[in-house]
Amino acid sequence: LQITKKQCCWSGALRLGFTSKDPSRINPDTLPKYACPDLVSQSGFWAKALPEEFANEGNIIAFWVDKKGRVFYRVNDSAAMLFFSGVRTAEPLWALIDVYGLTRGVQLLDSEIIPPDCLRPRSFTAIRRPSLRRDTEDTRLSVSLCDLNLQEDTFHVTATTCPIPQNSLNSQHSHLLPSQLESDLRFHHLRGPHVKILDDQTVARLEHAREERTLVFTSRPLRINETIFVKINKSNAVRTGTLSYGVTSCDPGTLRPSDLPYNPESLVDRKEFWAICRVVVPLQSGDILGFMVNSDGELHLSHNGAGIGMQVCADCSQPLWMFFVLHGAIMQIRLLG
């Protein structure tokens, strides 16, 4: 199939897979909103998101399943890559295509029997074609379940400045915060084993140099149009990396520390809604970040009073907790309110 139309300002892209359910026997009203993770949680459905960097308009995507239930895909004339496995091949299969996120239109072109010499997959890192190279400026990690119910060709993004006063970047500006801040916001007691919660659960600090499992959550869900202020308490210019953040519909109170992965990107494979990004601007000690989810599900970011704009869109039809991942140069953060 060919990607015929792409839209900007979304995250996530085309979902591809297979189903053993005859589509002619499926009631359209019973189909869930999302293929991943909703539909694939049902028996007889298998799908996964195409990486965003491969979802460019005009790209031709081929995907197939082998006798062992392994699904491969190929972009244009690149080598075949292993997508996922576990498909039951003992019964007939139909292709499953979810036009989602950045992908606005696709066209079915043709089909063929894939020869055996195409079944040897290569990893993403083996690809060297310039057209398939990940943009080094793309700091977004991953996202799932983004739906703003927008009409055709009417999508516009307006950068929103969160209510933090403008100030210099000399990091000495905590007194310039709004005069009234809610003081009920804390970090949740659930945390990764390599981070410590201090100062009445308002400070998160790296405890190990390994920094693999440093997830922390807010103690309660966000309110719509509420701005969360976070201060960079301690940074290390010698180290590389920045703060990651996101929102989730998963109540951290239902999780165990062992549920928190080494790679936070893998959270988007869970059944709940998870969206994760990185702060795109350089950070130093004393900087203040503002995070706000509006009624359209747009998560906006500000840095020292300057609005950076929408970073990701979220499913705000359900409660959303915010989470942060400390790594690299960011060694300690404080929830201000």
C-alpha positions in Angstrom: 0.0 0.0 0.0 1.0 3.6 -0.5 0.7 6.5 1.9 -1.2 9.1 -0.1 -1.7 11.8 2.5 0.1 12.9 5.7 -1.0 15.5 8.2 1.3 17.4 10.6 1.1 18.1 14.3 0.1 14.6 15.2 2.0 11.8 16.8 1.8 8.1 15.9 1.2 6.7 12.5 -0.3 3.9 10.5 -1.1 0.6 12.3 -0.6 -2.6 10.3 -1.3 -6.2 11.1 -3.6 -9.2 10.5 -6.8 -10.7 11.7 -8.3 -14.1 11.6 -11.8 -12.6 11.9 -13.7 -12.4 8.6 -14.5 -8.7 8.2 -17.8 -9.5 6.5 -18.9 -11.0 9.8 -17.8 -8.1 12.0 -20.4 -5.5 13.0 -18.7 -2.1 12.5 -20.4 -0.7 15.6 -18.4 -3.2 17.7 -15.1 -2.0 16.5 -13.2 -0.1 19.2 -11.8 3.3 18.7 -8.2 2.2 18.3 -6.5 -0.8 16.8 -3.7 -0.5 19.3 -4.1 -1.4 22.1 -7.9 -1.9 22.1 -8.5 -4.2 19.1 -5.3 -6.2 19.5 -6.3 -7.1 23.1 -9.1 -9.2 21.5 -8.5 -12.7 20.3 -7.7 -13.0 16.6 -6.2 -9.5 16.0 -2.5 -8.6 15.7 -1.2 -5.2 14.8 1.6 -2.7 15.6 2.4 0.9 14.8 4.6 1.8 11.8 7.5 3.9 13.1 6.8 7.6 12.4 9.9 8.1 10.4 8.7 5.7 7.7 5.2 7.2 7.4 6.1 9.8 4.8 3.7 10.7 2.1 4.4 8.7 -1.1 6.2 5.8 0.8 5.2 2.3 -0.4 4.8 -0.1 2.5 4.7 -3.9 2.0 4.0 -6.2 4.9 3.4 -9.9 5.1 3.3 -12.8 7.6 5.3 -16.0 7.2 4.4 -19.6 8.2 5.9 -19.1 11.7 3.6 -16.2 12.4 6.3 -13.6 12.1 5.2 -10.3 10.4 7.7 -8.4 8.3 7.5 -5.1 6.5 9.5 -3.2 3.9 9.5 0.5 3.0 10.0 1.3 -0.6 13.1 -0.7 -1.7 14.6 -1.1 1.7 15.5 -4.5 3.2 12.8 -6.5 5.0 12.5 -5.9 8.7 10.9 -8.0 11.4 7.8 -6.2 12.7 6.3 -8.5 15.3 5.5 -12.2 15.8 2.8 -14.4 17.4 0.2 -14.5 14.6 -1.7 -17.7 14.4 -1.4 -18.9 10.8 -3.5 -22.1 11.0 -6.5 -20.2 9.7 -7.2 -17.6 7.0 -5.9 -14.1 7.7 -7.1 -10.7 6.5 -4.8 -7.7 6.5 -5.6 -5.1 9.1 -4.9 -1.4 8.4 -5.7 1.4 10.8 -5.3 4.9 9.2 -4.2 6.8 12.3 -2.3 9.8 13.5 0.1 11.3 11.0 -1.3 9.1 8.3 -4.4 10.5 6.6 -4.8 8.4 3.5 -3.6 5.1 2.0 -4.1 3.3 -1.3 -4.0 -0.4 -1.8 -1.7 -1.0 -4.8 -1.2 -4.8 -5.3 -0.2 -8.1 -3.7 2.4 -10.7 -4.4 3.9 -13.8 -2.9 7.1 -12.8 -1.1 10.1 -14.9 -2.1 12.0 -16.7 0.6 15.1 -14.5 0.1 13.1 -11.5 1.4 12.3 -13.1 4.7 15.6 -12.3 6.3 15.0 -9.2 8.5 17.3 -6.4 9.3 17.2 -4.2 12.3 16.4 -0.5 12.1 20.0 0.4 12.7 21.1 -1.5 9.6 19.2 0.9 7.4 21.4 3.5 5.7 19.1 5.0 3.1 18.9 8.8 3.6 15.2 8.8 3.1 14.7 6.4 5.9 17.1 7.9 8.4 15.6 9.2 11.7 15.7 13.0 11.9 18.2 13.8 14.6 16.1 16.8 15.6 13.1 14.6 16.3 13.1 14.3 20.1 9.7 12.8 20.5 10.0 9.2 21.7 6.7 7.7 21.2 2.9 8.2 21.6 -0.3 6.3 21.3 -4.0 6.9 21.2 -4.3 10.4 20.0 -7.6 11.5 18.6 -8.8 15.1 18.5 -11.8 14.3 16.2 -10.7 17.0 13.7 -12.4 17.7 10.4 -10.7 17.4 7.1 -8.2 20.2 6.3 -9.2 22.3 9.4 -6.4 21.5 11.8 -4.5 24.5 13.1 -2.2 24.6 16.1 -1.9 27.8 18.2 1.0 27.9 20.6 -0.3 28.6 24.1 1.8 30.4 26.6 1.3 28.9 30.0 0.8 31.5 32.7 4.5 31.8 33.8 5.8 35.4 33.6 8.5 36.1 31.1 12.0 36.3 32.7 15.6 35.9 31.9 17.3 32.5 31.6 19.6 33.0 34.5 17.6 30.5 36.5 16.9 32.9 39.4 13.2 33.4 38.9 11.2 31.3 41.2 9.7 34.5 42.7 8.2 35.3 39.3 5.8 32.4 39.5 2.1 33.1 39.8 1.3 34.4 43.3 -1.2 31.6 43.9 -0.2 28.0 43.4 -2.2 24.9 44.5 -0.1 23.0 47.1 -1.9 19.7 46.9 0.3 18.3 44.1 2.9 15.7 45.1 4.9 12.9 43.6 3.2 9.5 43.9 4.8 7.0 46.3 5.3 4.6 43.3 8.6 5.3 41.7 11.4 3.7 39.9 14.1 2.0 42.0 16.8 4.4 40.8 15.1 7.6 42.0 14.3 8.9 45.5 11.4 11.1 46.6 12.2 13.8 49.1 10.9 17.0 50.8 7.3 15.9 51.5 7.1 14.1 48.1 7.8 17.2 46.1 11.4 16.5 45.0 12.6 13.6 42.8 16.4 12.9 42.8 18.5 10.4 40.9 20.1 7.9 43.3 22.2 5.8 40.9 24.5 6.6 38.0 22.8 3.8 36.0 19.6 5.9 35.7 17.6 3.2 33.9 14.5 3.2 36.0 13.7 6.7 37.1 10.0 7.1 36.5 8.0 9.3 38.9 4.2 10.1 38.7 2.0 12.9 40.0 -0.1 11.9 43.0 -3.3 12.8 41.4 -4.7 13.2 37.8 -4.3 16.5 36.0 -7.1 18.9 35.7 -8.1 20.3 32.3 -6.3 23.7 31.7 -4.3 23.3 34.9 -0.6 24.2 34.5 1.9 22.1 36.4 5.1 23.9 37.3 8.3 21.9 37.6 11.7 23.3 38.6 15.0 21.8 37.5 16.7 21.7 40.9 20.0 20.1 39.8 21.6 19.5 36.5 25.0 18.3 35.4 26.4 20.0 32.3 29.0 17.2 31.9 26.3 14.6 31.2 24.1 14.4 28.1 20.4 13.9 27.9 17.3 15.8 29.1 14.1 15.4 31.0 11.4 13.1 29.5 7.7 13.5 30.5 4.3 12.3 29.5 0.7 11.6 30.5 -1.1 8.3 31.1 -4.5 7.0 31.9 -2.9 4.4 34.1 -3.5 5.0 37.9 0.0 4.6 39.3 -1.6 3.2 42.4 -2.4 0.0 40.5 1.2 -0.5 39.5 4.1 -2.2 41.3 7.7 -1.0 41.1 8.5 -4.2 39.0 6.0 -2.9 36.4 8.2 0.1 35.6 10.4 -0.8 32.7 14.1 0.1 32.0 13.0 1.6 28.7 10.0 4.0 29.2 9.2 3.8 25.5 7.8 0.3 26.1 5.0 1.8 28.2 3.1 2.6 25.0 2.6 -1.1 24.4 0.5 -1.4 27.6 -3.3 -1.5 27.4 -3.7 2.0 28.9 -3.1 5.3 27.2 0.6 6.4 27.4 2.3 9.3 25.7 5.9 10.3 26.2 8.1 13.1 25.0 11.4 14.8 25.7 11.9 18.5 26.5 13.3 19.9 23.3 15.1 23.0 24.8 18.4 23.0 26.7 17.9 22.9 30.5 19.9 24.2 33.4 19.5 24.4 37.2 16.8 26.8 38.2 14.8 26.5 34.9 11.0 26.3 35.3 8.8 24.2 33.0 5.1 24.5 32.7 2.9 21.6 31.5 -0.8 22.1 30.6 -3.4 19.8 29.0 -6.3 21.8 27.4 -9.8 20.6 26.7 -8.8 19.5 23.2 -6.2 17.1 24.7 -3.2 19.2 23.6 -0.3 19.0 26.0 1.5 22.4 25.9 4.9 23.2 27.3 6.5 26.4 28.5 10.1 27.1 29.5 10.9 30.0 31.8 7.7 31.7 30.8 8.1 31.3 27.0 5.5 29.1 25.4 7.0 26.4 23.3 3.6 25.2 22.0 1.8 21.8 21.7 4.1 18.9 22.2 1.7 16.0 21.9 -2.0 15.3 22.0 -3.7 13.1 24.6 -6.9 11.2 25.2 -8.4 13.5 27.8 -11.8 11.7 28.0 -10.4 9.9 31.0 -8.2 10.9 34.0 -4.6 11.6 33.1 -1.6 11.4 35.5 1.6 13.1 34.6 4.9 11.3 34.8 8.6 12.2 34.4 11.8 10.3 33.6 15.1 11.7 35.0 18.1 10.9 33.0 21.2 12.4 31.5 22.0 15.9 32.8 18.7 16.2 34.8 19.5 14.9 38.2 16.8 16.5 40.4 13.4 18.1 39.9 10.8 19.8 42.2 7.1 20.0 41.8 6.2 23.6 42.6 2.4 23.3 42.3 
